[in-house]
Structures are given as structure tokens and as C-alpha cells.
Amino acid sequence: MAIYRPSFRSLGTRYLHLPDRTFLPNHCPETSILALRRKPQGRFQTIKSKRRRFGVRSSGVSKREIAKREIDGDRINGFSEKIGNWAGFFGTVLPWGSWWRLFEDEEPQFAAAKPVRVSFAVRRMWVLIGDDRWIIFVGFGALIGAALSEISMPGIFTASIFSAQRGDSMAFYRNSQLLVLLCLISGICSGIRSGCFAVANTILVRRLRETLYSVIVFQDISFFDREAVGDLTSRLGADCQRLSNVIGNDINLILRNMLQGTGALVNLLMLSWPLALSAVVICSVLSTFFLHYSRYKKKAAKLTQDFTAIANEVARETLSLIRTVQIYGAEEKERGRFNHWLDKMAFITMRESAAYGLWNMSFVTLYRSTQVFAVLLGGMSILSDHVSPEQLTKYVLYCEWLIYATWRVTDNVSSLVQSVGASEEVFQLMNRVPSNQFLSKGDKLQRIMGHIQFVNVSFRYPSRVKVPVLDHVNISVQANEVVAIVGPNGSGKSTLINLLLRLYDPTNGQIYIDDCPLKELDIRWLRENIGFVEQEPHLFHMDIKSNIKYGCSGDIKQEDIEWAAKQAYAHDFISSFPDGYETLVDDKLVSGGQKQRIAIARAILRDPTILILDEATSALDSESEHYVQGVIHAFRNDRKAKRTVVVIAHRFSTIKAADRVVVMDSGRVTEMGNHRELILKDGFYAKLIGAQTDGLV
Ligand SMILES: Nc1ncnc2c1ncn2[C@@H]1O[C@H](COP(=O)(O)OP(=O)(O)OP(=O)(O)O)[C@@H](O)[C@H]1O
């Protein structure tokens, strides 16, 4: 029989359920298994006895006695083991126990952000608030008014009650009027305070997101190769919100409670310094407990933040690829993947909540003990005529204020620490400088002709620096020439285009446009002169018209859009939609071929001198394929302007339409020439074409 080690963590699990319908009590050690096999009818049968363990010879004792001893022995054994388990578990949950470790195995390695100091975070946000600082000043003014009026109230409460008890009606009415006034002041000031800080919070969260977003969109493409979209959206969403709470919530509450606490302490000292001192001791113990708790909380907050970002990324990926997930029946697998990160979050939050419970327990115990202490010590002082009942009442009330203020300050500090903890990565991102491409003002040529040269170009992607992708590539494309790039998958065709669009810079060598190094050209100007149609173009969730004129500067007329759509053979199908050019498109609601024709129209509308087409292998039907040939011909035969077409070609018809063919293999140019020349050469190209035409036959 297979031996199953009891491995369930849960103490409440009684049996391990084996596949062969055998149930084992999970506390049984392997050597003393009392395994009960359930018969198909449902009866239990002992399958292994433990006579030897009891040292009983079968001949001297009856079977019934043996069975009884076995059961008794197991009960004792099981009970002691349970106690052992509980004692072990109890040991781990003590404040220094292993249960509190936030990592199940070893500490997870996330990209470490530089820890941020609270003062640094506040300074950065202060700068961001800019001209709207007056709101914060008004808020602080109201905060001081509210705190001072509130802290004066316990003293006046007591004075008015005791003046009534003494029958001093003058003092009673004067105190009551003062109370009403203080009530009004504190109410109005509190309202102004919370309103101002809420507005400051809204302004701040907007500025944080605005700043962060503009930093992110101006990063170069290699940054997006490294960073997960889910992480970035988490920074922009929840983390910015949390960070804005530092000023909008935490700091103002800390100040308010500190003012109230200080006021309460001053009043306590004026009443009786020994009593005040006892309250201070309790507050210090509370603060020490809190210090440990807040460190733990900060660590937990950081992990929760990272795990949330990963879970978001998993969900984003699954939902955006839901068609693939369903077609491959991977729903359960994806659910498991998401749940894995939810489990990790639950692991942390459970400990964080338990730590909060522990902290709350210490707080309540210490707080109540202050009251008990005050009554005992104060009562004795009243008996010995050292303190009046009025003074003791004031003491109890101010003591309550002091403890509550300490608790709130610590709670707000904890929230502040968490918010600042969450801000580490936000600031790290904010500190990034925009890509050089956007910073440097390059040259703008008077007129672009479209002569492209790759001279000795080698390249490795920054995310995979060890893998050479292009190796000493030399290509020259004349103005008005149509060049097809062909080659097997992964040979580096798209990489050539990425370099031409300056999404990456070559590791070695130089690219020239009209004899001017690409690096020295103004990137925006260059991209305005290039039309690019991706292999699988993506459309924005807006109407067709906006998708076509996307990225075009100036006033684009409807006729221009329709002209471009006609050139791209897209006008007919767009007009057939009920809302025509106003039809709201979604990436998923138009066919691959239609998407590509809209993308071609977008490229044509820019009136580019260089058109780059990454031909789809499957998105275009043969009719659309014919349209693409039409676009290429129209470009070539445009007499008014010189235009260059570079096409990554997969289809024989497109390859044939080109003036020249560049054959790529493993990041190198292996052959170059026109179709006829390459066929005669009988090399890689001839084989490639042979394979295609064979496939067609
Ligand atoms: N962003 C990237 N980061 C790292 N490696 C990349 C990146 N993009 C492409 N690569 C790698 O570079 C190599 C060349 O890829 P590229 O896309 O240029 O090939 P291709 O010839 O266009 O292939 P296909 O015909 O399949 O589109 C491949 O090994 C690919 O894995």
C-alpha cells in the first residue's frame, strides 16, 4: 500500500483521501498506521494491526483485547500528537514566531526601487501642487482652528457640569455659551479642512498621473520591452491615488491629532504632573509597539503592491487573449495562474490583518489600563484631598484625548508609511528622463528623397544583449525604388524596419537617409515622412475617420480621408457600414484584411516619402492582396513625388512587384538582386520561391 505522509497544513483536516478509496487519519505516523479501507459497501475494515508495538503475543490475549488496546493506544497517540501540533502552531504565532514571516520560501526578488523618505515624497508633491498651494494653507488654518476648539472642550464640559452641581448658574450659562461657540467653530473648521484637503488630493492625484504618464509615453521602446503593462497601469492607478493620500489625508490628520494630543498633554500637566507622566509612559509603550507594527506593515504593503501588479498583469493578459484561452480550453489553467497570485496576496494580507489585530489588542489593553489607573490613583488622591473630583474628571477626559490622539497619530503615520512605500516605484518612474530621441532636436532636411542606406549595421535587442539579431548588414535602397525583404521567420526583417523607424538604435554601424545619419535627424519629422503598415495593425477604439487621420497634424478634411481610403481600397467597405466613416471600430470588430486597409489609408494620408509595409501572411485575401499591389504601383508611378517602398514580403506576387529583393537569413543579407537574377543564382531565394510556387500548384 502506498504510504502517504500527512501533509495537510490545516489542523482541522481529519483524513487524507487516497485514490483507492482508503482514508487515513492525517495525524498517524507511518509506522502506526491504522488504515481503514472502506469496502465498496461502505463498511470499514482494519488492514494493519500494531500488535508488535504493544508487545503482546497473539496467543496470550484475546483478539477483542488486542483491538481495544490498539484503539486506546491510537487515541492517546492521536491526542498527544494533536496537542503537539497545537503547541507547535502556537509557538509559531507568537510575535517572534515563524508564522509572521511574509515569505513562504525565500524573499521574492522584485526590481528594487530606492527607498523614499517621507520628506522627499512631501517635497516632490509640494512642487506638483504648484500654484494651488493656497488650498493647503486654508486647510491648515482651518485645521488649527478645529483642533484648538476641540481640545478646549473637555475642560469647559467639566467646568460647566461642576458649576451646575455647585449651583453657580452664571458660570454654567457662560460655559454653555462657550461650548456652543466652540461647537460651531470646530464644525465649520472641520468642514473647511476636509473640503480643502479633498480638493488638494484631487488636484494632486491628477498631477501625479499626468506627470507619470508623460514620463512613460516618452520612454524608448526598450523600456516597454522590459516593463509589464499591468505594472505600469498599477503605478498610474492605485499607487498614484495612494501617494496623493500623503498630503490629502495622512499629513493633515497627523497634524490635527498631534495638535490635539499636545493640547491634551499640556492640560494634563497643568492638572497633575504625576498623573500626566503615567499617561505619557503608556503612550510611549504604545508608540514602541506601533513602531514594530508599522515596519511590518510597510513590508507587507510593498509585497501586496507587487503581487497585485502581477495579478493585474495576468488578468490583463488572459482577458486580452480570451479567444485563444477559450479555443485552447485553458480557462482552468488561467484561473489557476490568477489564483496563485491571489493566494500570495491572501498569505500577506492574512498576516497583515493578524498584525493589525495584535496591535489593536495592545492599544485597547493599554488604553483601558490608563482609565483604570486614573480611577485608582485619582480616587486615592481625592481621598487624601490632593485632587478635586472636577480635576479627576478633567484628567480622565484629557487622558482619553491623549491616548486617542496617540493612536490616531500612529495609525496615520502607518498609513503615511504605506503611502510612501507605495510611492517608491512611482518616484523611480518619475525620475526617468525621456528618451534621447525626444530630447534632442535633430535636423530637418529641406526635402526628403527617400534614399536609404544600412552601412555595416549590427544589432542586439537591449532585453537580450547576448543574442545578435543583425550582423553587419549593408543595404542601399534608391529613392523611388520598391524593395522587398524576404527571409525565414526570425531572420531579422522586422528588426531592420524597427531600426529604420528608430525604435531602436543600431549597436554598430550607421543608417543614412539621403546621406544624413538617421541619428542626427529630428525623430518626429522623420516619422512624419514615413508611412508604416504593421503586419497586424491595431486600431484604436474610436471611429474609422479618427483612426485614418491618427497622428496627422493640421486640419484634415473629410475629402482627404476618403481619398486615402480610396487609395487603400477601403472606401467601399467603409461606406457599406451604416455609420460609414463615423463607425466606431474596435480591434476585434473588423476583419484582419479590413484592418490592414484602414492602416494603409492611415499611412497614405500622411503622404509619406517612404512607405514601409510589413505584409500580412494571412490577413489579406487574394483580392486584398491585389489591392496592395495596386497601392505599391500607385506609389511607384506617382510622378509628382519620389517615393520609396520597403516591403517585408511573404507573397510571391508582392515579391515579383518589387524592383529588388533583399534576402535575409540569421541576421545577415545573403542575397540581393531582382527576381530574375536571384532565380538564376539558384540559391536560397530560388528555393524559397520554388517552395511557394510548389505550394500553390
Ligand atoms: N523586442 C524584442 N526583444 C528581444 N528580441 C526580439 C525582439 N523582437 C524580436 N526579437 C528577436 O529578434 C530576432 C529577429 O526577429 P524579427 O522579428 O526581426 O524577425 P523576422 O524576420 O521579422 O520574423 P517574422 O518573419 O517571423 O516576422 C528573433 O530571434 C526575435 O526573437
The ligand as an SDF file (V2000), in Angstrom:
LIG
                    3D

 31 33  0  0  0  0  0  0  0  0999 V2000
   11.6380   43.2440  -28.7810 N   0  0  0  0  0  0  0  0  0  0  0  0
   12.4730   42.2190  -28.8920 C   0  0  0  0  0  0  0  0  0  0  0  0
   13.2830   41.9070  -27.8630 N   0  0  0  0  0  0  0  0  0  0  0  0
   14.1420   40.8690  -27.9510 C   0  0  0  0  0  0  0  0  0  0  0  0
   14.2520   40.0870  -29.0260 N   0  0  0  0  0  0  0  0  0  0  0  0
   13.4700   40.3460  -30.1020 C   0  0  0  0  0  0  0  0  0  0  0  0
   12.5290   41.4090  -30.0720 C   0  0  0  0  0  0  0  0  0  0  0  0
   11.8880   41.4260  -31.2590 N   0  0  0  0  0  0  0  0  0  0  0  0
   12.4090   40.4090  -31.9960 C   0  0  0  0  0  0  0  0  0  0  0  0
   13.3530   39.7750  -31.2950 N   0  0  0  0  0  0  0  0  0  0  0  0
   14.1710   38.6430  -31.7490 C   0  0  0  0  0  0  0  0  0  0  0  0
   14.9250   39.0570  -32.8720 O   0  0  0  0  0  0  0  0  0  0  0  0
   15.0180   38.0570  -33.8380 C   0  0  0  0  0  0  0  0  0  0  0  0
   14.5690   38.6060  -35.2080 C   0  0  0  0  0  0  0  0  0  0  0  0
   13.2070   38.9110  -35.0940 O   0  0  0  0  0  0  0  0  0  0  0  0
   12.4010   39.6720  -36.2650 P   0  0  0  0  0  0  0  0  0  0  0  0
   11.0530   39.9570  -35.7650 O   0  0  0  0  0  0  0  0  0  0  0  0
   13.2130   40.7970  -36.7550 O   0  0  0  0  0  0  0  0  0  0  0  0
   12.3680   38.5200  -37.3680 O   0  0  0  0  0  0  0  0  0  0  0  0
   11.5100   38.4740  -38.7170 P   0  0  0  0  0  0  0  0  0  0  0  0
   12.4300   38.0470  -39.7700 O   0  0  0  0  0  0  0  0  0  0  0  0
   10.7780   39.7490  -38.9200 O   0  0  0  0  0  0  0  0  0  0  0  0
   10.4980   37.3050  -38.3620 O   0  0  0  0  0  0  0  0  0  0  0  0
    8.9800   37.1130  -38.8950 P   0  0  0  0  0  0  0  0  0  0  0  0
    9.0630   36.7760  -40.3290 O   0  0  0  0  0  0  0  0  0  0  0  0
    8.5310   35.9580  -38.0640 O   0  0  0  0  0  0  0  0  0  0  0  0
    8.2410   38.3670  -38.6010 O   0  0  0  0  0  0  0  0  0  0  0  0
   14.1620   36.9030  -33.3600 C   0  0  0  0  0  0  0  0  0  0  0  0
   15.0230   35.9320  -32.8010 O   0  0  0  0  0  0  0  0  0  0  0  0
   13.3080   37.5080  -32.2820 C   0  0  0  0  0  0  0  0  0  0  0  0
   13.0590   36.5700  -31.2650 O   0  0  0  0  0  0  0  0  0  0  0  0
  1  2  1  0
  2  3  1  0
  2  7  2  0
  3  4  2  0
  4  5  1  0
  5  6  2  0
  6  7  1  0
  6 10  1  0
  7  8  1  0
  8  9  2  0
  9 10  1  0
 10 11  1  0
 11 12  1  0
 11 30  1  0
 12 13  1  0
 13 14  1  0
 13 28  1  0
 14 15  1  0
 15 16  1  0
 16 17  2  0
 16 18  1  0
 16 19  1  0
 19 20  1  0
 20 21  2  0
 20 22  1  0
 20 23  1  0
 23 24  1  0
 24 25  2  0
 24 26  1  0
 24 27  1  0
 28 29  1  0
 28 30  1  0
 30 31  1  0
M  END
$$$$
